[in-house]
Every structure is written in structure tokens, then in C-alpha cells.
Amino acid sequence: MRSQKKTILLAAPRGFCAGVERAIEIVETALQKFGPPVYVRHEIVHNKYVVNLLAQKGAIFVEELDEVPEGAPVIFSAHGVSKSVKERADAANMIAIDATCPLVTKVHNETSRHHRKGKHTLLIGHAGHPEVEGTMGQVPEGAMSLVETAEQALNVQPPLSNGLAFATQTTLSVDDTSQIISILQHRFPEITGPSGEDICYATTNRQNAVKKLAPQAEYFIIVGADNSSNSKRLVEVALKFGADGAVLIPDAASLDLDILRDVSVIGISSGASVPDILVDEVIEKLQKEFDISVKTEGSAREDMVFNLPPILKKR
């Protein structure tokens, strides 16, 4: 019985970004070109639904290159890899296909350039995240220091060098990162940064959309994986900007309807690795239980498209 009336504020934009779409297309195109199996180092993007669909088509996901047969096609995930991983793939005669998001590659190029100039780089990011590991692996050990919090920014003591630079993970909280950068710039006035933002357009757009809706939403549902940095940031943004509660769920099956019984306005968004079907299934589950009206809110247009690697382009 659908007795309770509820309004869903559906944030736009949400879901897939250009880098994720490109990474998925790379796996699908590689399967067509080389035939299955095609190996993928780590999850191509942080979403089990996407990974499982690609596995059904013939992709084999591995943690390290020693699980890949010599000479086989291997794809590096959208999060990027260290230089040493690429070198090991070349040494084993693997057909290496790089699905690193071009916006992550931009950060790799920046940090490499800083190193060539003799500068030490402070990387703002989360320890253990594959993007951070890949970025730090662009330079020799010790040439970069990780800064995770404002407190660390206040206390970090970089080694003496010919200069200092900073870079950031692409999927961070815009506001938290801005605070950390301000601290570093105050402490180290000569520090240099990127010519533009390192945080990607999709992360920024999704956070801004949630910011606008959070004051109106009593509860916010973010669809995304627990290991997805940009998805977890959306939960933090929703709570910081006015939602009474927020939850991160991978799919509709994980949604506890009881927490929504006394809620009249529900915000919904999704991380940049989440296909639309997972959000649609959450809305369908809510519609079966409650009297739901859906309003899509948001105006940012996203029309960015990234090209496939040359090895996969049609001749």
C-alpha cells in the first residue's frame, strides 16, 4: 500500500563521466579487436555492476600483472598506474592498453614536470586509493609527499629542494581541498600548482548539484561503491550542506526503506562510475513502497568526450 507521499529530488548531473565511459568502451573495444579473454588490472572503474557485466563479456580482472599470460592484452584501469607497472607490462611483451582517465593523466604529466624541474610535490589525496598510488608512482620514491587533511597541511615538512609544488587527486571534496591548498599557499608562498583545477569537472559538477539540493532534502541517497572516492565525497557534501541524513548504497537491494518512512523529501544522486540503471532501480523500489513524485534538479551540461587510445582506433 503506497500511502505515504514523498518527493524525490534527482540531482543532475549524476552517474557516468566521460572518463568512465571511455574506460568501459576501451574494454568492450579490446574484446572485439583481440577476442576474449582480455585482462584488466584492478577494477576498470569502481562499480561491481559494471565490472560484472564486462566479466560476462570476457574480461578477466586481476590484481597484478603476474596473473596475466605473457603476450596477452592487458588494460590499465581508469585510475591510472605507476610507471613501473607499465615497464613490467612492456618487459613481459603484453599488449598494454591504457584506460587512465585523461584528466588523471594530466596530473601525472604535471607531477613529472615538477620533478624534472627539481621540485618536490605535495599530493593532496587519500592514502591507498589507486589513483594516488598511480600518481605517486610517476616520480622516484621520496620525490612526492602525501597530504590527506588540513591538519597534515599545517604540519607537513617537505624536504629542502629547488622548489615546491602541489597536485591533487581528481575526486576529492572541492571545499576540503580548497582549504588544504590555502594552508599550503600560506605556509609556502612560493609553492606552484596546476594551471587549472586538478579536481575533475564531473566531481565538481556532482558535488555542486548535491550542495544545491541538500538544504531541501531531509535524507540523501547516494548510489555508488564503498571504494569510490567521488561517491563518498557526495555523502559528505550532502550532510555538510543541510541534509539531516545521507547514505551510500551500491544498489537498490541495499536500501533500507524503514529509514525513509518519516522522510518527505529525498535527494538522490550517484557517483561517476554508476550506470543509470542502478539509480532507476532505487527509484522503482521507492515507487513500489511510497507515493512518489520525481523532480530532476540541476542545469550543468556535460558534453565532454575522450578519444580511445590509438591502439584501438579503426584503421
Secondary structure, DSSP 8 states (H G I E B T S, - for coil): ---SEEEEEEESS-S--HHHHHHHHHHHHHHHHH-S-EEEES-SSS-HHHHHHHHHHTEEEESSGGGS-TT-EEEE-TT---HHHHHHHHHTT-EEEE---HHHHHHHHHHHHHHHTT-EEEEES-TT-HHHHHHHTTS-TTSEEEE-SHHHHHH------S-EEEEE-TTS-HHHHHHHHHHHHHH-TT-B--SS-SS-HHHHHHHHHHHHHTTT-SEEEEE--TT-HHHHHHHHHHHHTT-SEEEEESSGGG--GGGGTT-SEEEEEE-TT--HHHHHHHHHHHHHHSEEEEEEE------------GGGS--
